[in-house]
């Protein structure tokens, strides 16, 4: 369950799903670079690395970046938290780095996260059931 990124730059074009008991690592920030490349703003939220209802994940020694700012990919419009949640006069899409949602025991260390047009790290829950939808023991 280990994914190692040796020295280099890796062009990532779609979401990488993180699973329980997973170790994702490189040789160091600015040495092992994951570049989430998008040609345009997506129609919905997109995540580079995403964990949903998972546990025991370690991410370390990586640069996690996006071309969103460099290429001018911005959400333009007004966001209403709702109900219902929606954007008006703009696009609903956004480009995010890492999603941790309803997870336990997740550590992100010795990483640089940069260039996303929304969240570098988003911590959320998948649903509304307090017995199953929570995050616990997250470290950055």
Secondary structure in CASP SS format (residue, H / E / C, confidence):
PFRMAT SS
TARGET T0000
AUTHOR 0000-0000-0000
METHOD secondary structure of the structure
MODEL  1
X C 1.00
X E 1.00
X E 1.00
X E 1.00
X E 1.00
X C 1.00
X C 1.00
X E 1.00
X E 1.00
X E 1.00
X E 1.00
X E 1.00
X C 1.00
X C 1.00
X C 1.00
X E 1.00
X E 1.00
X C 1.00
X C 1.00
X C 1.00
X C 1.00
X E 1.00
X E 1.00
X E 1.00
X E 1.00
X E 1.00
X C 1.00
X C 1.00
X C 1.00
X C 1.00
X C 1.00
X E 1.00
X E 1.00
X E 1.00
X E 1.00
X E 1.00
X C 1.00
X C 1.00
X C 1.00
X C 1.00
X C 1.00
X C 1.00
X C 1.00
X C 1.00
X E 1.00
X E 1.00
X E 1.00
X E 1.00
X E 1.00
X E 1.00
X E 1.00
X E 1.00
X C 1.00
X C 1.00
X E 1.00
X E 1.00
X E 1.00
X E 1.00
X E 1.00
X E 1.00
X E 1.00
X E 1.00
X E 1.00
X E 1.00
X E 1.00
X E 1.00
X C 1.00
X C 1.00
X C 1.00
X C 1.00
X C 1.00
X C 1.00
X C 1.00
X C 1.00
X C 1.00
X C 1.00
X C 1.00
X E 1.00
X E 1.00
X E 1.00
X C 1.00
X C 1.00
X C 1.00
X C 1.00
X C 1.00
X E 1.00
X E 1.00
X E 1.00
X C 1.00
X C 1.00
X C 1.00
X C 1.00
X C 1.00
X E 1.00
X E 1.00
X E 1.00
X E 1.00
X E 1.00
X E 1.00
X E 1.00
X E 1.00
X C 1.00
X C 1.00
X E 1.00
X E 1.00
X E 1.00
X E 1.00
X E 1.00
X E 1.00
X E 1.00
X E 1.00
X E 1.00
X E 1.00
X E 1.00
X C 1.00
X C 1.00
X C 1.00
X C 1.00
X C 1.00
X C 1.00
X E 1.00
X E 1.00
X E 1.00
X E 1.00
X C 1.00
X C 1.00
X C 1.00
X C 1.00
X C 1.00
X C 1.00
X C 1.00
X C 1.00
X C 1.00
X C 1.00
X C 1.00
X E 1.00
X E 1.00
X E 1.00
X E 1.00
X C 1.00
END
